[in-house]
């Protein structure tokens, strides 16, 4: 007991909600319209969805990869973020931002897009559902992701300890990536 006979307040940890804030990385891309403005708009909308943007990589002009190669070049960047959202809610937040900026669901896979906001990594989570896999299954294979991601964190490792710098070094030719401009924030 303290002076005056009052007990100090105690908190029952079992009754308090646990809110874990995780650091993660998002990939941004656009190849239609004012590409930089679209990426900047995405960055500006994320905080209202529970995603705090800590830093942005530079922006990079990148050639299309995947199933549709005959389309305009992309502008890509990566963001370092913090959020207490769980993976499905973070994906929902990213998809909501895409819709707000005019992306229609169900477009051509790897086709032209107004904006793309991909969840790449979320802390050391390994997560698999029908809608989302973390780490992103292509994070090791896409130069347009690895270059800006490693700009933000050169020593970044995947859950399990695999350094991403080794993935970049192992990529063959192709997937042209050129510095386009300064960070978005």
Residue pairs with C-beta under 8 A, 6 or more apart in sequence:
1 7
2 8
19 84
20 84
21 82
21 83
21 84
22 82
22 83
22 84
22 122
22 123
22 125
23 54
23 80
23 81
23 82
23 123
24 80
24 81
24 82
24 83
24 90
24 119
24 120
24 121
24 122
24 123
25 78
25 79
25 80
25 81
25 120
25 121
25 149
25 152
25 153
25 156
26 46
26 51
26 78
26 79
26 81
26 94
26 117
26 118
26 119
26 120
27 76
27 77
27 78
27 116
27 117
27 118
27 120
27 136
27 145
27 148
27 149
28 39
28 42
28 43
28 76
28 77
28 78
28 79
28 115
28 116
28 117
28 118
28 184
29 39
29 62
29 74
29 75
29 76
29 113
29 115
29 116
29 118
29 144
30 38
30 39
30 74
30 75
30 113
30 114
30 115
30 116
31 64
31 71
31 72
31 73
31 74
31 75
31 112
31 113
32 38
32 72
32 112
32 113
32 114
33 114
35 74
35 75
36 59
36 75
36 180
36 181
36 184
38 101
38 114
38 115
39 59
39 75
39 77
39 115
39 184
40 184
41 101
41 115
42 97
42 98
42 101
42 115
42 117
43 53
43 56
43 79
43 184
43 185
45 97
45 100
45 101
46 52
46 53
46 79
46 81
46 93
46 97
46 117
47 53
49 93
49 94
49 96
49 97
50 83
50 84
50 85
50 89
50 90
50 93
51 81
51 82
51 83
51 85
51 90
51 93
51 94
52 81
52 82
52 83
53 79
53 80
53 81
53 185
54 79
54 80
54 81
54 82
55 79
55 80
55 152
55 183
55 185
56 77
56 78
56 79
56 80
56 152
56 183
56 184
56 185
57 77
57 78
57 79
57 148
57 149
57 151
57 152
57 183
58 77
58 148
58 151
58 179
58 180
58 181
58 182
58 183
59 75
59 76
59 77
59 148
59 179
59 180
59 181
59 182
59 183
59 184
60 75
60 76
60 77
60 144
60 147
60 148
60 177
60 178
60 179
60 180
61 73
61 74
61 75
61 177
61 178
61 179
61 180
62 73
62 74
62 75
62 76
62 143
62 144
62 175
62 176
62 177
62 178
63 69
63 73
63 74
63 174
63 175
63 176
64 70
64 71
64 72
64 73
64 74
64 110
65 110
65 142
65 144
65 174
65 175
66 109
66 110
67 108
67 109
67 110
67 111
68 108
68 109
68 110
68 111
68 112
71 111
71 112
72 112
74 144
75 180
76 144
76 145
76 148
76 177
77 148
77 183
77 184
78 120
78 145
78 148
78 149
78 151
78 152
79 184
80 152
80 153
83 90
83 93
83 122
85 93
87 119
87 122
87 125
87 127
87 129
87 132
87 134
88 129
88 131
88 132
90 119
90 122
91 119
91 131
91 132
94 117
94 118
94 119
95 105
95 117
97 115
97 117
98 114
98 115
98 116
98 117
99 105
101 114
101 115
102 114
102 115
103 113
103 114
103 115
103 116
107 113
118 136
119 132
119 134
119 136
120 135
120 136
120 139
120 145
120 149
121 134
121 135
121 136
121 139
121 156
121 158
121 159
122 134
124 159
125 134
125 159
126 134
126 135
126 159
126 160
127 133
127 134
128 134
135 158
135 159
136 145
138 145
139 145
139 146
139 149
139 158
139 164
139 167
140 146
140 158
140 162
140 164
140 167
141 167
141 171
142 175
143 168
143 171
143 174
143 175
143 177
144 175
144 177
146 164
146 167
146 168
146 171
147 168
147 177
149 156
149 164
150 156
150 164
150 165
150 168
154 165
155 163
155 165
156 163
156 164
156 165
157 163
157 164
158 164
